[in-house]
Amino acid sequence: MSELKRGDRGALVEMLQLGLLRSGYLSGTADGIFGPKTEAALRRFQRNFGLEVTGALNADTWETLRRFVRGYFRKKVCRGDTFWSLAAQYGCTPAEIAAANPGVDPDRLQIGESLTVPFGYPVIPDDVAYSSQLCAELVDGLRARYPMLETETAGKSALGRELTVLRLGSGKKQLFAAASFHANEWINTPVLFTFAEDCLRALVNGKKLCGTDIGALLSEVTLHLLPMVNPDGVDLVTGALQSGAAFDAAKEIAARYPAVPFPAGWKANIRGVDLNLQFPAGWEQAKKIKYAQGYVSPAPRDYVGPAPLSAPESKAVADYTCGNRFRFVLAYHTQGSVIYWTYGDDAPPQNSEQIGRALSDASGYPLTSTPPEAAYAGYKDWFIREFDRPGYTVETGSGKNPLPLSQFASIYAANRPLLLAALKEAAVSD
C-alpha cells in the first residue's frame, strides 16, 4: 500500500476511508479526498491502536487497518469464548465462524488457539471506487471467510498484476463471467464480486438465494468469475495510478487523442490496446473499422493492437478459456442495459436464443443482435466462433462512463437474477 497523506485523492484514499468507516473512526461516505476529517479519523485510529500518530497512512498503520477492509481478523481464544459469543460480539453468525475455521470443533476450543473471526458486514463494498489493490484485499477476505472458495491466476496484466479468477462450486458443468475488459467500465467488478459473496453467504448459512438452492446448483455447475480483466487501466481511471513511468506513458498516449477525456475516457489497457478488440474473430475487419475512425496507434480506446491476442490480458483470458470447457460465457460491459448474443452473420450456436431469453427474462434487459460497428474481435465473438457455443455481452446501466456508483444498486438488482439464471441454464445445457 502506498503511503497516503493529506491532500491525496483517488481510489486508494477511498480504500483507506473504507477501513476507517468500517472500524467506526470515520462517519459519512468515502469521497476519495484525504482532507482534515480523514486525517483526524486516522489519528484517532493510530492512537487507539498504539501506533505512531502521524495522521498519514504508512505501512504499520495499513497493516492494522487492512483487517477492516478484508472483513476479518485473527483472534486467540480466551477463556469463555465460543462461536456463539464471538458471533454476538462481532455481528456475524456462528455458521460463518465455523465456515472460516474448518476442522475446528466449536465444543472443544483451546485457550490460545487462533481463529479467523469475520466482521458482521459483507467483505465486498459497493460504495467505493475499485482498484487492483482493493481487489487483492477483497480476494484475501473472501478466501479467509469462505475457505470453500477456490482462486487461481489466469495470467498477469501489462504491469504484472494478477488476473484472479474466483471459482465457486464443484459441478462438472462450467460457466464463466468476466468484467472490466474496459477500464472505465469497472462498476461491473463489484457486480461479480458481490454475486460471489451472496452465493457464499447463502451456502454457509444454509439459506436460499432469491429462492434458489444455491448449494444444489453449485453441485451441478462450477462458476468461474474474473472480476477485473484490466487492472492497470482501472487503476488509471480511478486514480490509484497517478504517477510513474506507466502513468506518464498513458498520459502521452492520451495527448494524441485530445477528444477522449483523460483519464475518465480511458478504456484500453495501460499500453493503449483495447482488450475487447483483441480476439481473433473478425480482427482484420475490426481493424479496418477502427483505423477508419482514426484509432491507428496506441490510444485510450478502440486501438485493436498490432495483432490478435498481443496484449497480455486478452491472451490470458483466451488461454484460460481454452483451458476449460465452458457451457457458455458472459462478458460484462456498460451502456444500454441490453444483452448481445450474435457474432456477425454467423448462425448462432444451438440453444443460444433459448439461454439468452432466460437471461433477458431474469434481468429485464432486452436480447438483441450485436450492432455491426461492434460485431468483431470481442471476447464473446471469439468464443462463439472458436467453440461454437453461446456467448453473451451483457451491457449494464446507461449514461456516461464511468457510470456513477449510484447506479450500482439498480445494476445489481438486474444482474443477480441474470447470473442465477445463467447458472440454471448451465446446469441443464448439454
Secondary structure, 3 states (H helix, E strand, C coil): CCCECCCCECHHHHHHHHHHHHHCCCCCCCCCECCHHHHHHHHHHHHHCCCCCCCCECHHHHHHHHHHHHCEEEEECCCCCCHHHHHHHHCCCHHHHHHHCCCCCCCCCCCCCEEEEECCCCCCCCCCCCCHHHHHHHHHHHHHHCCCCEEEEEEECCCCCEEEEEEECCCCEEEEEECCCCHHHCCHHHHHHHHHHHHHHHHHHCCCECCECHHHHHCCEEEEEECCCCHHHHHHHHCCCCCCHHHHHHHHHHHCCCCCCCCCCCCCCCCCCCHHHCCCCCHHHHHHHHHHCCCCCCCCCCCCCCCCCCCHHHHHHHHHHHCCCEEEEEEEEECCCEEECCCCCCCCCCCHHHHHHHHHHHHCCCEECCCHHHCCCCHHHHHHHHHCCCEEEEEECCCCCCCCHHHHHHHHHHHHHHHHHHHHHHHHCC
